[in-house]
């Protein structure tokens, strides 16, 4: 299991007050009621926490937490890749 998932959970629960029960691999930013500003802040915090990760704009807008985890740490999940789709945008 990836070491990034607990960091994602920590940021979501502590900074954005997302209930732990709502955080699961299939959750999306929309399903967690994260608006565009919160998504941008989340990206910055994860970048700082995980240390210099890739650009979140390359993620599909409907990326799940599992997709985000694999995007940040591809080796943590057997090198799985995020599926195609439009890039994640900070605009709603």
N, C-alpha and C positions, 0 to 999 in steps of 0.2 A: 504494500500500500504506500502511496505517496506521502511524503512528509509535509506537502503543501496543504492538504485538505484540512488538518487541524488549524493551520494559520488562517485559511479562508473562513472557517467556522468562527474563530476568535475575532477576526475583524468584523464579521457580520453581526455577531452577538454583542460585542462590547461597544463598537462604534455606532452601528446602525440599529441596535436594539431589536434585531430579528430574533424571534423565539427559536430556540434550538430545535424544537419539534418541526419547524417549517424548513429546516436546512437538510436537504437530502440530495443525492447525486442528480436527480432529475429536475431540481429547482432551477428556474431561470431568474434573471434580475427582475423581469416583469412580475413573475409569480411571487417574488419576495417584496413587491411594491417599492422597488428601487427606482427613483426617477433619474433623469439624465445627470443631474448634479451629483447624486449619490453614487451612480455608476462611475463617474469620473473620479470622485474621491476614493472609491473602492479600488480602482486601478492604481492610483498613486500609492495608497497604503499597502497594497499587495506588492507593488514594485519595491517599496522601501523594506517591507518585511522579508520578502523572498530574495532581494538583492539583484537589481539590474535585469529584470526579465524583459521579454519581448513586448512589442507594442500591442496593446489590447485592441486597437482599431482593426487588427487582422482577424479578430474573432467574429463569427456570425452574430447578428443581433440577438437571435434566439438561443445562444449558447447556454447549455446547462452548466451547473457547477462541476459535473464530471468533465465536460468539455474544457472548462476553464482550468481545472486541475491538470488535465493532460497537456493543455497548451503551455502552461507554466513549467511543468516538469514532465516532458514526454518520456523520459527514462523511468519515471516512477510508476508507469502503467504499461510497461512493455512497448513503449514507443508508439502508442496509439495516436492517431491524428484526428484533429477536429474536422467534422464534416463541412461540406461547402455551404454556401448561402451568402447573403449579403453581409457586408462587414458590420460589426457592432458600431453603433453610433451613439453619441451622447445626446442626440436630439430625439424627441418623441414624436 
